[in-house]
């Protein structure tokens, strides 16, 4: 089981069983009562097979703590986040991009995820003795109306603009199609049956073969692939080529710079240099955060950033609308891009390439010792080292390596970026050195 600001995650009925789900739900209910005036919580779940049972356990545990539960059923994470702004608490039943046997609880307060200080207080919370039973309500979200009010649909349809959508059998089913219909975007869909998909839950790492073929054969403008809870979005270009997830963020950033006049952006440390370059070239300011949605959001608040996100997850965040990665919002923004902006973004992005990989580690690994030894092994190759989140080694002005502990799995995340010509050499030189350090501990 993994506990972090990204949520409580584990393999259902192995390291995350019904008892643990009930315990954490009851703790969260007590935490809401101890720290906030309200006693209500909105919940939703993605389409994982274990989601319905977990939702029943979560609901019962919150009701037992005297919390009123408002249930959206199966809905994307960004819809839950948007709706949670009207409630004291929010709880999304999801393991996001993790494999299907996993599931988890993503906890929200006042419409945002937990910061590290919130998580510390939550884990110190004592479960209240039973007092009164809360009430349970089934509700529909207002997300669709809210986004239409934010980005007004055009008066006429663009008959030449068509996209392919790979729903991934996830929570984006029945939402993204309706959303794009509202914007008169024509589409062809695959994996659009809830709970059934020909690929895995994570489009940032899954080869999107079917979507690439769909786009190329039907001469579509774009392809959009969602993860199972709808917060990640990966784009396929008109040639049927799967683009790196950083381009999702770059497309969105370029749009809001040119159409909304945004100037301040926060991105995670593992996001491509292309986004930093684009923002600076257009007179904007860029700030950096630790990896993790809540870390990005906290830094956004500190710097008053208007948007940003995580390139590695294809995650665009615009906190004035949703305080999380929002794949649905990103799909609307990207659908309105001009051809000139698309070309500009792809040109800038083509100067860089990323390799992102992971290596399984024992949950009991002494991380302090591990990182001391990695630092010793790599510091002589770097021009600068950033200690904000694991270790980020700056090799030169176009190359970096990040080594960090995952927020969501028991793995060491190892990421590289450099020019297209150099990144493979960077990977070959340093990946084995890092693994060797771990294996010798």
C-alpha positions, 0 to 999 in steps of 0.5 A: 500500500502506498500513502502519499498526497496522490492518495492511498493506493494498493492492490485491492484485496491484497495490500488494500483490503476492505478493512483499510478502506473503511479505516481510512474513510472513517479517519477522513470523516473524523478529519473533516469534522475536526477541521472544518465546519461542514459535515458533507462529502461528494464522492465518485469512482472510476470504472475499475471492477472493484470501484462499486464495492469500495464505494459502498464501503466508503459511503457506509464509513462516512455515514457512520461518522455523521457525514452526508454523502453526495454520490456522483457514481462513475465520473472523471476525477476533474468532474469530482474536483469541480463539484467538490468546491461546493462541499467540505470534502471530496473522495475519488475512488481511483488508482488513476494510471496504476494497473487495473488490480489497483484501486485507492482513495484520493482525498479532497478538502475545499475542492483541492487535493491534500497538501503534505501538511494536510496529509500529516494531520489526517494521519494523526486523526483519531476516529470518532465514536459513532454519534449519528448517521449521515444522509446519502444522496445521488447527484448529477454534476454541473461540470458540463454547464460550468465549462460551457460558461467558461469557454463558449461554444462557437455558433457554427460547427467546424465541418473540417475538424474531426478527432478520434477519442480513445476513452480507455473504457474509463470514466470519460465515457459518456462525458467527453463525447457529450462535451465535444458535441457541445462544441460541435467537434465531430469525433470517432470513438473507440474503447467507449464501453465502460469497463472494457478496453483493448489497452491499459489504463495509462495512455502516457505509457501504453502504445495507442496503436488503435487510436493512431490507426483510427486517426490516420485511416480516417484523416482526423485532425487529432486523437485524444486518449484518456486514462481511466479516471479522465485526468490525463490526456495524450494526443495523437497527431494528424499523421497518426503518431502518438505525441509525448505527453508534454505536448498536451501541456504545451498545446494548452499553455500556448492556447491560454497565452495567446487567447487568455493572456496568461503570464504565470505558469507552474510546472513540475520539475520533470516537465519538458524544457520545451514548455519553459522555453515557450513561456519565456519566449512569450514574455511569461514567468515560469515556476517549478514544483515537486512532482505531484498534482497537489505539489504543483497546485500549492506552488501555483497558489504561492506564485499566483500562477494562472495555469501549468501542470505536469508534462510527464502525465499529460496533465494540464491544470487551470486552478480557476476552473479545476484544482487538478489535472483536467483531461476534459478541459485539455481536450476542449482547449486543444480542439480550438488550436489554430494550425499555426499554434500547433506547428509552433508547439511541435517545432519547439517540442521537436528540439527535445526528447524525454525518456521516462522509466521506472525501476521497482524497489523494496518498500523498506529501502532506506531512501536517504542512503540510496540518494546519498549514493546516487548523488555521489555517483552522478554529481561529477557529471552535472553542472548543477543539482536541484534537491527539491524532489529527489535529485535533478542533475542538470547536465547542460542547458538542454539536458537533465536527469531526475531520480525520485521516489514515486508518489504512487508506486513502490518504484524509483522513477528515472527520467531523462531529457536532452536533444533528440540526438543526445537523449539515448546516449544520456540514458545508456550512460546513466540508467545502469549506473543508477540501477547498480547503485540501488542493487548494491545497497 
